[in-house]
Amino acid sequence: MAKPMTEVSRSTLEAAIRKAEEQGPLKNLDSLWISACEIYNSWTDRNQITKSVVMLRSIKWKLETKTKPGKKGRAAGVPLSAEQKAAMQAGRGARKPRAEKFAADPVLVEGFKDLKKETPERFLPLVSKLEAGSMRAAVALKCLDCSSHQPVEIRLCPCTSCPLYAFRPYKGKAGEDEQVNEVNEDLQEAA
């Protein structure tokens, strides 16, 4: 069963918001909703409302406010202090490059060894780039694997529903796309 909607007087809520912003805009909308809620509740004998109700009715009724949204808990236009920036960076910790993360994962290390055995010699530089963290090399190697290591087949790939299709390598120049489409159509007709 749906929860009953809290009755709120639009005119009283508008007056409460104006009263809360008498001295100018507040630091953020959350502060405005809290102040307007307290003012509204002090003026009415009916059901007490919460700041969430004030926010929802203000949005629904498109009530004008002087206060603008803040940025993730900070007042709008107030930059981070040097201490706040340092605390944020310390909280994130030192970021490791992908190559270090890959080298620390024994499953990936074994996977790269197997990949080197299975990959033709001329594509081994791509495996090295992958080990260094290149996502582009990962896409290229997957497309090569799918096309039996034939770059021409990647260019002619008819599998437009593949998630990697837009990122596939060896596509050629823009003018060649029409030729590729013609070849794909010929292949589909032959099938």
trRosetta pair geometry for C-beta under 8 A, 3 or more apart (Angstrom, degrees):
i j d omega theta_ij theta_ji phi_ij phi_ji
6 47 6.1 -133 -151 102 96 140
6 49 5.9 128 148 -111 145 94
6 53 5.3 -42 67 -126 144 140
7 46 6.7 -79 84 164 111 147
7 47 6.7 110 48 33 87 120
8 12 7.6 -137 176 67 69 106
8 13 5.7 38 163 -51 112 132
8 40 7.8 -5 -148 -175 99 145
8 49 6.1 52 -96 -85 108 152
8 53 6.3 169 -65 158 138 115
8 57 5.1 -75 83 -87 156 161
9 12 3.8 58 87 16 117 113
9 13 6.4 170 86 -15 59 84
9 44 7.2 168 15 -93 123 140
10 13 5.8 -58 -146 38 29 110
10 14 6.3 30 156 -20 65 105
10 57 7.5 -153 -104 174 70 120
10 61 6.0 161 -132 -120 112 158
11 14 5.8 -51 -147 35 31 112
11 15 6.4 31 153 -18 63 106
12 15 5.7 -55 -149 38 32 112
12 16 6.3 35 151 -23 65 105
12 40 6.1 100 138 -135 102 89
12 43 6.2 -176 -161 103 113 135
12 44 6.3 61 175 -59 158 120
13 16 5.5 -51 -146 34 33 113
13 17 6.5 33 154 -19 65 102
13 36 7.0 53 -162 170 71 119
13 40 5.9 12 -103 -103 62 133
13 54 6.7 177 -147 -131 111 77
13 57 5.9 -67 -163 112 170 137
13 58 7.2 -145 156 -72 125 78
13 61 7.8 114 89 40 136 154
13 63 7.2 -109 121 -77 107 160
14 17 5.9 -54 -151 35 31 110
14 18 6.5 31 151 -17 65 105
14 63 6.0 -156 -102 -135 82 124
15 18 5.7 -53 -148 37 33 112
15 19 6.2 35 152 -21 66 106
15 43 7.8 132 95 -124 122 178
16 19 5.6 -52 -146 36 31 113
16 20 6.3 33 153 -21 64 105
16 36 4.5 102 128 -159 105 76
16 37 7.8 107 154 -46 142 16
16 39 4.1 158 -148 95 93 115
16 40 4.1 -26 -83 -62 165 82
16 43 6.9 -138 -81 13 105 139
16 54 7.8 -96 101 -128 134 121
17 20 5.7 -52 -147 35 32 112
17 21 6.4 8 158 0 65 111
17 32 6.9 37 -140 177 85 106
17 36 4.8 7 -84 -110 63 132
17 54 8.0 153 -74 -171 97 111
17 58 6.9 119 -83 -107 145 121
17 63 6.1 119 24 147 169 138
17 65 6.1 -92 179 -101 126 93
18 21 6.2 -74 -148 51 28 96
18 22 7.0 64 149 -67 62 73
19 22 5.8 -10 -160 -37 36 111
19 36 7.8 130 62 -112 89 66
19 39 5.2 165 86 -160 131 157
20 26 6.9 -32 150 -40 101 129
20 32 5.8 119 125 -149 139 67
20 35 3.8 125 -137 116 120 120
20 36 4.7 -78 -20 -67 150 71
20 39 5.9 -135 -59 -6 93 143
21 24 6.7 -82 -174 119 73 11
21 25 6.3 2 -141 -97 107 39
21 26 6.7 -99 -99 -23 77 88
21 32 6.9 12 -64 -126 100 108
21 65 6.7 171 -55 -158 153 75
21 66 4.8 142 -171 32 141 117
21 67 6.3 -133 -100 -27 119 97
24 66 6.6 -126 -172 128 45 147
25 65 7.8 94 -122 151 91 85
25 66 4.2 -133 -77 123 86 96
25 67 4.2 148 -157 -88 89 58
25 68 6.7 3 -162 3 148 72
26 29 7.9 128 75 -89 110 20
26 31 4.2 -150 151 100 134 119
26 32 4.8 178 38 -64 135 78
26 35 6.6 -177 -76 5 153 142
26 67 4.7 -9 41 -101 79 135
27 31 5.3 73 48 4 85 154
27 67 7.9 8 52 -143 20 113
27 70 6.3 22 143 -76 75 133
27 75 3.9 -76 -166 -100 94 112
27 76 7.9 169 -179 15 55 70
28 31 5.4 103 58 7 66 100
28 32 7.4 -125 108 -3 40 92
28 67 6.9 98 173 175 12 116
28 68 8.0 -56 -129 90 51 49
28 69 6.4 29 -155 -162 86 39
28 70 3.2 -50 -101 -15 119 120
28 73 7.8 -97 -19 -142 171 21
28 74 8.0 128 -60 99 133 23
28 75 5.9 -133 -44 -107 91 58
28 76 7.0 135 -93 -21 79 85
29 32 5.2 -53 -150 36 42 116
29 33 6.2 43 153 -22 73 100
29 55 7.4 86 151 -117 112 104
29 65 7.3 86 -116 109 90 160
29 67 5.7 150 -88 121 56 116
29 68 7.5 -68 -51 141 93 18
29 69 5.3 -24 -11 -98 120 62
29 70 7.1 -146 10 1 72 81
30 33 5.8 -50 -147 33 32 109
30 34 6.5 31 154 -18 63 105
30 51 7.4 48 -159 164 64 143
30 70 7.6 -60 15 23 99 119
31 34 5.8 -55 -149 37 31 111
31 35 6.3 28 156 -16 66 108
31 67 7.4 -147 71 -149 96 154
32 35 5.9 -58 -145 39 29 107
32 36 6.0 24 160 -15 67 111
32 65 6.2 60 -177 -160 161 140
32 67 4.5 -165 -57 48 139 159
33 36 5.9 -56 -140 42 27 108
33 37 6.1 35 156 -26 63 109
33 51 4.1 89 135 -168 106 97
33 52 7.7 63 170 -63 139 24
33 54 4.7 152 -153 90 81 121
33 55 4.7 -8 -113 -60 141 91
33 58 7.5 -123 -100 6 91 144
34 37 5.7 -55 -149 33 26 115
34 38 6.6 25 155 -17 62 105
34 51 5.0 -17 -82 -98 55 136
35 38 5.9 -56 -151 35 31 109
35 39 6.3 27 154 -15 66 108
36 39 5.7 -55 -145 40 32 110
36 40 6.0 34 156 -21 67 108
36 51 7.8 108 63 -126 86 74
36 54 5.0 143 95 -161 115 144
36 58 7.8 70 97 -63 166 132
37 40 5.9 -54 -143 37 25 111
37 41 6.2 21 159 -15 62 110
37 49 6.1 -129 -140 97 87 89
37 50 6.3 -9 -141 175 139 24
37 51 4.5 -83 -36 -81 150 64
37 53 7.6 110 -112 59 105 90
37 54 4.8 -112 -70 -26 86 142
38 41 6.0 -59 -146 39 26 108
38 42 6.4 24 156 -19 63 109
39 42 5.9 -60 -150 35 29 109
39 43 6.5 21 155 -16 64 111
40 43 6.0 -68 -153 38 29 108
40 44 6.3 -9 166 7 68 116
40 49 6.1 -26 107 46 133 120
40 54 6.8 -180 7 -93 149 114
41 44 6.6 -73 -134 48 27 90
41 48 4.9 37 -130 -139 116 86
41 49 6.4 -147 -72 39 93 71
49 53 4.2 -108 -171 74 107 143
49 54 6.3 121 127 -48 124 80
50 53 5.1 106 54 3 69 98
50 54 7.3 -126 104 -1 43 87
51 54 5.3 -50 -151 36 41 116
51 55 6.3 43 151 -21 69 103
52 55 5.7 -52 -148 36 32 112
52 56 6.2 29 155 -17 66 108
53 56 5.8 -55 -143 40 30 109
53 57 6.1 23 161 -12 66 109
54 57 6.3 -60 -144 42 24 103
54 58 6.1 26 157 -22 62 112
55 58 5.8 -60 -147 36 26 112
55 59 6.4 21 158 -15 64 108
56 59 6.0 -58 -149 38 28 107
56 60 6.1 27 155 -19 65 111
57 60 5.5 -54 -139 40 33 112
57 61 5.8 12 167 -1 69 113
57 63 7.7 34 123 -12 75 128
58 61 6.5 -64 -135 50 21 94
58 63 4.5 -79 -147 40 73 118
58 65 7.1 26 -172 -42 132 124
59 62 7.3 19 -176 -75 30 46
65 68 7.9 168 103 -67 101 40
68 76 5.5 -9 89 -11 108 163
69 76 6.9 101 95 -65 45 121
70 73 6.7 -93 112 90 127 5
70 74 5.7 -168 170 85 114 41
70 75 5.2 -74 -121 -119 120 26
70 76 5.1 -129 -116 -42 54 72
71 74 5.1 -21 70 62 84 96
71 76 6.2 111 -16 -102 88 58
74 78 5.5 -136 167 72 105 107
74 80 7.5 -81 -99 -77 163 72
75 78 4.5 61 70 -1 92 129
80 84 4.2 -130 -167 89 96 125
80 85 5.0 117 122 -57 128 84
80 88 7.4 -31 -159 -7 155 137
81 84 4.7 98 51 5 76 102
81 85 7.1 -140 93 -4 41 86
82 85 5.8 -54 -149 37 32 112
82 86 6.3 33 153 -19 65 107
83 86 5.7 -55 -147 37 31 111
83 87 6.3 32 153 -20 65 106
84 87 5.7 -54 -147 36 31 111
84 88 6.4 32 153 -20 64 104
85 88 5.8 -54 -150 34 31 111
85 89 6.4 26 154 -15 65 107
86 89 5.9 -57 -148 39 31 108
86 90 6.2 31 154 -19 66 108
87 90 5.7 -54 -144 38 30 111
87 91 6.3 35 154 -23 63 107
88 91 5.7 -56 -151 34 30 114
88 92 6.7 29 153 -20 63 104
89 92 5.8 -52 -151 32 34 111
90 93 7.6 34 176 -71 36 42
92 95 7.2 -25 146 -52 109 93
96 100 4.4 -110 180 81 109 128
96 101 5.4 129 106 -52 122 87
97 100 5.1 97 61 6 76 100
97 101 7.3 -144 100 -2 41 88
97 133 6.1 -110 164 -35 88 160
98 101 5.5 -59 -149 40 38 111
98 102 5.9 38 155 -21 72 106
98 132 7.4 73 83 141 103 38
98 133 2.8 122 73 -120 126 119
99 102 5.8 -54 -146 37 28 111
99 103 6.3 28 155 -20 63 109
99 131 6.6 56 -127 141 85 65
99 132 4.9 -17 -83 -144 118 44
99 133 5.0 -87 -45 -28 69 107
100 103 5.8 -55 -144 37 30 110
100 104 6.4 26 156 -18 63 110
101 104 5.9 -62 -150 37 29 109
101 105 6.6 21 155 -18 64 110
101 133 7.9 82 44 -98 101 111
102 105 6.0 -64 -150 34 31 107
102 108 4.9 -118 -157 130 74 148
102 109 7.5 133 155 -65 73 65
102 112 7.5 76 168 -43 119 137
102 131 6.1 -175 118 -157 150 57
102 133 6.7 -155 -13 -76 130 75
103 109 6.8 65 -143 -82 41 106
103 131 8.0 68 -67 -177 82 94
105 108 4.1 57 91 14 113 112
105 109 6.7 173 90 -17 58 83
106 109 5.4 -50 -143 34 37 116
106 110 6.4 35 159 -16 67 103
107 110 6.1 -57 -153 38 29 108
107 111 6.3 31 148 -21 63 110
108 111 5.3 -54 -145 37 34 116
108 112 6.3 37 156 -21 68 101
109 112 6.0 -53 -151 33 28 109
109 113 6.8 31 149 -20 61 103
110 113 5.5 -51 -152 32 36 114
110 114 6.5 33 152 -15 67 104
111 114 5.8 -55 -150 38 33 109
111 115 6.2 36 151 -23 66 107
112 115 5.4 -51 -143 36 33 116
112 116 6.4 39 154 -24 64 101
112 127 6.7 130 -159 180 85 103
112 130 7.3 -179 -116 100 102 110
112 131 5.5 71 -136 -89 147 105
113 116 5.9 -52 -154 30 30 112
113 117 6.9 28 149 -17 62 103
114 117 5.7 -55 -154 33 36 111
114 118 6.3 22 155 -10 69 112
115 118 5.9 -64 -144 44 31 104
115 119 5.8 26 161 -24 69 115
115 127 5.5 165 121 -127 114 121
115 130 7.7 -68 125 79 159 149
115 141 7.4 17 -167 -176 126 145
116 119 6.1 -55 -132 34 25 108
116 124 6.4 53 -139 -129 82 97
116 127 5.5 146 -86 147 74 164
119 123 5.0 -112 176 86 109 107
119 124 6.0 142 105 -81 121 61
119 126 7.5 -143 -168 66 149 104
119 127 5.6 -179 37 -49 164 129
119 141 7.2 -46 -106 -139 130 107
119 144 7.9 53 -134 110 95 137
119 149 7.6 146 -150 -99 61 128
120 123 5.3 71 67 17 81 102
120 124 7.9 -117 102 -35 43 78
120 149 5.3 106 1 -170 126 157
121 124 5.7 -26 -158 -16 42 118
123 126 5.0 -30 -180 24 79 121
123 127 7.1 86 129 -21 77 91
123 141 7.1 132 164 -108 125 80
123 144 6.1 138 -131 175 159 169
123 149 6.6 -124 -15 -140 147 108
124 127 5.3 -47 -155 30 48 115
124 128 6.6 51 148 -19 70 98
125 128 5.4 -50 -151 34 40 115
125 129 6.5 41 150 -19 67 101
126 129 5.5 -51 -149 36 36 112
126 130 6.4 41 149 -23 65 102
126 137 4.7 169 -167 -154 76 99
126 140 5.5 -118 -144 96 137 125
126 141 5.4 164 135 -66 127 96
126 144 7.6 115 79 3 166 151
127 130 5.4 -50 -150 34 34 116
127 131 6.5 38 150 -21 64 101
127 137 7.5 178 -73 165 15 126
127 141 6.9 95 -79 -98 65 140
128 131 5.6 -50 -150 33 34 113
128 132 6.6 30 150 -17 63 105
129 132 5.5 -57 -151 38 35 112
129 134 4.1 -20 155 24 95 144
129 136 7.6 -50 141 76 133 88
129 137 3.8 167 98 -69 112 153
130 133 7.7 117 -179 -17 30 8
130 134 5.8 -83 -86 58 37 87
130 137 4.3 -136 -62 110 74 123
130 138 5.4 113 -123 -69 106 71
130 141 6.2 -12 -61 -11 143 146
134 137 3.8 70 95 6 118 110
134 138 6.8 179 105 -13 65 80
135 138 5.2 -48 -153 31 42 117
135 139 6.6 43 149 -19 69 98
136 139 5.9 -51 -153 33 33 110
136 140 6.4 33 149 -18 65 107
136 167 8.0 -136 -123 175 65 109
136 169 7.7 89 177 -69 88 114
137 140 5.5 -53 -145 39 34 113
137 141 6.1 34 156 -19 67 106
138 141 5.9 -55 -146 38 28 109
138 142 6.4 27 155 -18 63 107
139 142 5.9 -58 -149 36 30 109
139 143 6.3 27 155 -16 66 107
139 164 5.4 171 -147 -150 96 118
139 167 5.0 -80 -156 124 156 117
139 168 6.9 -144 158 -102 108 39
139 169 6.9 132 109 -26 99 93
140 143 5.9 -57 -148 39 29 108
140 144 6.2 30 153 -19 65 108
140 169 4.5 19 -107 -4 94 140
141 144 5.5 -52 -143 38 32 113
141 145 6.2 37 154 -23 65 104
142 145 5.6 -51 -148 34 31 114
142 146 6.4 31 153 -19 64 106
142 164 6.2 -167 95 -74 129 173
143 146 5.7 -55 -147 37 32 112
143 147 6.2 8 159 0 67 113
143 154 4.7 63 157 -122 119 122
143 157 7.4 -73 -153 -66 105 148
143 164 6.3 -147 -67 128 96 135
143 168 4.9 123 -106 -137 150 93
143 169 6.2 177 57 31 150 83
143 170 7.7 -173 122 28 140 111
144 147 6.1 -70 -141 51 28 95
144 149 4.9 35 176 -108 96 54
144 150 7.8 148 -146 27 66 34
144 151 7.2 -19 -104 -76 90 65
144 154 7.0 -35 -78 -59 52 131
145 149 7.4 25 -85 -58 32 71
146 154 7.9 99 73 -96 101 84
146 157 8.0 44 110 -117 126 122
146 162 8.0 67 -163 -129 171 152
147 150 4.9 -114 142 55 102 80
147 151 7.5 118 99 -80 144 16
147 153 3.6 165 -163 94 120 121
147 154 5.0 -114 -12 -58 161 72
147 157 7.0 -87 -78 -82 122 99
148 153 6.9 49 44 31 85 162
150 153 4.1 65 92 2 109 114
150 154 7.3 176 96 -15 61 78
151 154 5.4 -48 -156 26 43 115
151 155 6.9 43 150 -17 68 99
151 169 7.5 -59 -139 106 97 99
151 170 4.3 -164 -171 -119 96 159
152 155 5.7 -53 -158 34 38 112
152 156 6.4 19 151 -4 69 112
152 170 7.5 -107 -72 160 24 135
153 156 5.7 -64 -142 51 34 102
153 157 6.8 73 149 -69 63 72
154 157 5.6 -9 -161 -37 36 114
154 168 5.4 -170 180 173 102 120
154 169 6.4 8 140 73 151 67
154 170 4.6 82 82 65 123 125
154 171 7.8 -85 126 -68 94 54
155 170 5.0 -95 -55 130 90 93
155 171 5.9 145 -120 -126 76 29
155 172 5.6 59 -136 -16 128 109
155 176 7.6 -38 -171 137 125 126
155 180 5.8 -121 156 -108 83 126
156 180 5.9 -153 -104 -147 52 88
156 183 5.4 -71 -130 109 108 133
156 184 6.4 172 -171 -69 73 80
156 187 7.4 106 169 -30 116 150
157 162 7.3 -56 162 23 132 143
157 165 6.6 -159 113 -126 132 87
157 168 6.2 -113 22 -150 152 177
158 184 4.6 148 -100 -144 93 106
158 187 6.2 -131 -56 85 141 135
158 188 6.7 155 -146 -60 148 99
159 162 4.4 58 125 -27 109 113
159 165 6.3 -148 101 -84 73 116
160 165 5.4 111 -141 -166 40 167
161 165 7.3 101 51 -22 15 142
162 165 4.3 122 67 -45 91 94
162 168 7.9 54 94 -54 131 119
164 167 5.3 -78 -162 58 64 101
164 168 5.8 92 137 -67 89 79
165 168 5.9 -26 -150 -18 31 116
168 171 6.3 115 92 -63 88 97
171 176 7.7 148 146 85 64 116
171 177 7.3 7 169 -85 102 89
171 180 7.8 -51 -164 -45 70 165
172 176 3.7 -59 127 77 135 151
172 177 7.3 -177 80 -55 104 59
172 180 7.1 168 41 -46 132 125
173 176 5.0 99 58 2 70 106
173 177 8.0 -109 104 -21 46 80
174 177 5.9 -34 -167 -1 42 116
175 178 6.7 -42 -177 20 47 106
175 179 7.8 40 135 -8 66 104
176 179 5.2 -51 -160 37 56 115
176 180 6.1 60 142 -25 77 100
177 180 5.4 -51 -148 35 36 114
177 181 6.3 38 152 -21 67 102
178 181 5.6 -51 -149 35 33 112
178 182 6.5 35 151 -20 64 103
179 182 5.6 -53 -151 35 33 113
179 183 6.4 33 151 -18 66 104
180 183 5.7 -54 -149 37 32 110
180 184 6.3 35 151 -20 65 105
181 184 5.6 -52 -147 36 32 114
181 185 6.4 34 153 -20 64 103
182 185 5.7 -53 -150 35 31 111
182 186 6.4 33 151 -19 64 104
183 186 5.5 -52 -150 36 34 113
183 187 6.3 36 151 -22 66 104
184 187 5.6 -53 -147 35 32 113
184 188 6.4 30 154 -18 65 105
185 188 5.7 -54 -147 36 32 110
185 189 6.3 33 153 -19 65 105
186 189 5.8 -56 -148 36 30 111
186 190 6.3 30 153 -21 65 107
187 190 5.7 -55 -148 35 30 111
187 191 6.6 33 153 -27 63 106
188 191 5.8 -53 -151 26 33 114
